[in-house]
Amino acid sequence: MPLSYDRNSDRPDVFVPSYTSKRKKSMIVSSNEVQMNQNSNTANGQNDLRLFDKEQLAKLLIHALKELGYNQSSNALQEETGGIQVESAVVQKLFNIIRSGNYENITVSLLCQLPLKYGSLNSEHIAGHLSQGQPPFNQSGYLGTSSEDNSMKIENIIVQGTDWQRVIAQMQQELKNFESILPVSGKSFDSQIAVQLISLVEIMVLINREIFLELVFDQQNPPIAVLFLRNILRKYIQLWDSLLSLENHFLDKDTTFTPDNLLREMTTILTSPFDSNQRNTMWHGSLARSRETLIEEISDYINPNDLVPKGRLLTLLKQAITYQQTQEAFSAVAENEELATIENGEQSTSFKQCNKKFNLLQDNISTFQQIKFVEEKTLIQNVDEIWYLQFSPDGKYLASASADSLTDRKIMIYDVENDFQVYKVLAGNDQCVLYLSFSPDSRYVVSCPFNEMANVYDIHSKGESTNINPNSENGLIAEVIAPINTFQIPSTPGSPEAASNNCGGPPRIWCCDWFHTSDHKGRFVVGSPDREVAIYDMNRNAIILRLSNSICPPLNGTNDLGSAPLEPFPRVHDLKITADDNYLILMTHQGNIDVYDLTQLPSNEKVEAKEANLDKVLLPRISRLTVQKRMTCISLPNIVDPKSPLASLLLVSLQSNELQLWDFKEQILVQKFFGQRQEQFIIRSCFGYNNELIASGSEDGKIYIWDRINGNIVGVLTAHVTQRPVPSGSNKKFGKNCNVVAWSPTNKALCASGGDDGYIKIWRVGTE
């Protein structure tokens, strides 16, 4: 799609595509237009009503009025509509039984009448399947009992009150009725009936769980509760478990509500101390609250046509607002952060933390015209091309690496909170620095020069003072520091890495990333284009594992005799470790992205206790993304919660004028981003603005910014396109590439770019 410059922009160097702003309508409207609009709106309103069922609309309104507390208005509307019910008669009957605690009135025949999501279970149909010696439903609504002995004699139980005695007897009778169905279900019932039967049993399990909870917390009769759990509830759970093994792929998967978990929870109630948190969290404080919770749980099984779901109208309104915002060309920046969570690095459509009142009488208006990208500062201390930038995890520092061949002081650490003054200068890198990586605590930095040596720095160590910062009242005195450790990957004669290194020396180290969790504190991984990846442990100041010697065949691969030999370990140009330390992602020279399982890597504690032998560790490759194009970098989103839905995203920059967004767990290509120029050089990209934006440098010196979800360009910043003056006595010619963009992990509106001009530019995203 052709792009055009925004002629109304106050900043000529900020490019904004015209299709990202809505076309403005004239505020002057003629009387004829007003009449035409009114007629059109009336006609459209009538047509819109035809799209929906009038009875369903009435149900929604009646239900919403009740939830808002307008009971009289709700009753009046219900009467005017001819008595439309928001819940069917049988559902009302069951819920009234639960609210009153008359559980003895719950029968199989009553449950069979419930309008379930998967259809009602026809009692006559079941009776037809019980022809093999099983009695059908009798007139009282019960199935005949099975031949199993009664293991719980009601007359031998001393209970408090006749009602509870009837309840327990009724639940035991219904258990026998369900058990009489089960022997036939696996042989004669089709999938639909089996799923319906599972739903009924789960409802019965929930009801019996409530009875058990009331015996424990309300009746305070643990002996009876123990007998009830052992002889009734446990058997319901066993029945439920056996049904799930027959037919469960039609049901929604719930990893928490399972037979094992439920039985464990009920047992915990009996074994935990009286005032324990585990015990108290399972009881809602009163009979009324507990029974209403049970009703809400059962409601999930009911067909919405027969029971309006709780908060249904509010759910529809939230969906409408979310849809309106997703249709914006630039939905990442919204006034007052309506849907953004406060937690760093993630965005959610949760409305719980939102204080804004949404206007329901009109569409939510876009704030895109107020968005701007501002160049805040230019850092000029470097005199050669900027090849790498990274903010520290705490957002307090910015590290830069340059290609300056005249000095070993190629890395600078800027103090973000002190106007980006130079905090430390890292010496000891004789060759151009390709890569930098901060430790999770923001204290250490690993540098990867062009050669085989990697350096580790403590950025808070003391060093020699330098006057690189301009003199000012609040000026910092920068210090030049040396590495606290320098290491290389030892070369093994005859190994693949030795053969692939043209110099015949140790493998070159070109990339690095740290482990994030406390189990692997002090560890990081380095990668080499000479077919090697190694794990370094600062606690030992040694390499503890080399992946080229510690990998096993892919989990779906074979290693039988006569099969093809294992492929050589790949040439690695970039790597990343996920936030949970479970996956190592390698960007290879061969056009593939390999994902390795790190869960088998022993923790520091196990290694120190000698409970694990690192020499026997094998790390399997669990997946491969076949990109088949030359890649220059990979990036992971900035997230705090490893369980975030964004945790599986992977951004890949390609030397084919495009970026790709992958889900590396599902091995799905999610989105592509076009517009930037990238054909010859290494250009680095990143996630930005709470991971809602994608930013990349470009060989035309500009920064391109895309909406992550929609893939459209939301801004192009003229960053490194002007010619830098050549210092006197130098014949250095500066290029115009923008090589790298880095985004602050703690300040979503702050990012930095570095280019061939040697400048580092600081940018802010904001509103007018």
Number of C-alpha atoms within 10 A of each C-alpha: 4 6 11 11 13 16 11 7 13 9 14 13 13 21 22 22 18 15 16 16 17 12 8 6 7 6 6 7 9 9 9 9 11 11 11 12 12 12 12 12 12 12 11 12 11 11 11 10 11 10 8 10 9 12 14 15 13 18 23 17 19 24 25 20 17 14 14 10 10 13 15 11 14 21 15 12 18 19 12 10 15 8 11 16 19 23 19 15 13 16 22 14 14 20 19 13 15 21 17 11 19 15 22 18 16 20 20 21 19 16 21 19 16 21 20 23 16 17 18 20 23 13 19 11 12 19 16 12 19 20 11 8 7 18 19 22 18 11 8 8 17 19 27 19 17 16 9 9 6 12 10 16 9 14 9 7 12 10 16 12 8 8 14 18 16 16 19 21 18 17 24 21 20 25 22 22 22 22 20 21 23 17 12 16 19 16 10 13 17 11 16 15 20 22 23 21 25 22 25 23 22 22 20 25 22 20 22 23 22 21 23 24 22 20 20 19 21 14 15 12 15 16 15 19 22 18 15 22 22 14 16 25 27 20 18 27 24 15 20 22 17 15 20 17 10 15 18 14 11 11 13 7 10 7 7 9 10 16 20 12 12 17 16 11 15 20 14 14 21 16 10 13 12 12 8 10 10 14 18 15 10 15 18 15 12 11 18 14 13 18 21 15 14 19 20 14 14 21 20 15 20 22 18 18 16 19 21 22 19 15 13 15 17 11 11 11 13 16 13 15 17 16 11 15 20 14 11 19 22 27 20 23 22 20 15 10 14 20 22 21 18 13 13 18 25 21 21 13 15 13 13 8 12 16 11 12 7 14 10 10 6 7 12 14 12 19 16 20 13 12 17 18 18 16 17 12 14 15 15 12 14 20 21 23 24 28 25 25 27 25 25 24 18 15 18 19 26 24 23 25 28 26 24 21 14 11 13 17 21 26 27 24 26 22 18 17 10 14 12 19 23 27 24 27 25 28 18 19 24 17 20 21 25 20 24 26 23 25 20 19 12 18 16 20 22 24 28 27 25 19 18 18 20 27 21 21 20 18 24 13 15 13 15 12 13 14 11 16 15 11 10 7 6 9 13 21 17 22 22 20 21 22 20 12 13 15 14 19 24 12 16 13 12 9 12 18 26 20 17 15 17 10 9 13 17 20 29 24 28 26 26 26 24 25 23 19 15 13 15 17 18 21 24 21 22 27 29 26 21 24 25 23 27 22 21 22 18 15 10 10 13 14 19 14 20 17 20 18 16 15 16 16 15 17 10 9 11 12 12 8 7 6 8 9 10 12 7 10 17 24 20 25 23 25 25 25 22 21 20 16 20 17 19 20 23 23 26 24 19 16 16 19 24 21 24 20 18 19 14 11 20 17 17 18 13 13 13 10 9 10 11 16 11 14 11 9 18 18 21 20 21 16 19 17 19 12 17 12 14 17 25 21 22 24 19 21 23 23 21 15 15 14 11 13 12 18 21 17 20 23 23 23 25 23 18 15 16 18 25 18 23 20 17 21 16 11 14 12 15 16 15 17 23 15 15 22 22 24 15 11 13 21 26 27 26 25 26 28 25 26 24 21 22 27 28 28 31 29 24 18 24 26 26 25 25 24 22 24 19 18 19 20 26 24 21 22 21 18 27 28 17 12 12 16 10 13 10 7 6 7 8 12 14 18 20 22 27 33 30 26 29 24 29 26 27 19 17 18 17 21 23 22 30 32 31 27 27 25 22 26 19 21 20 17 16 15 15 7
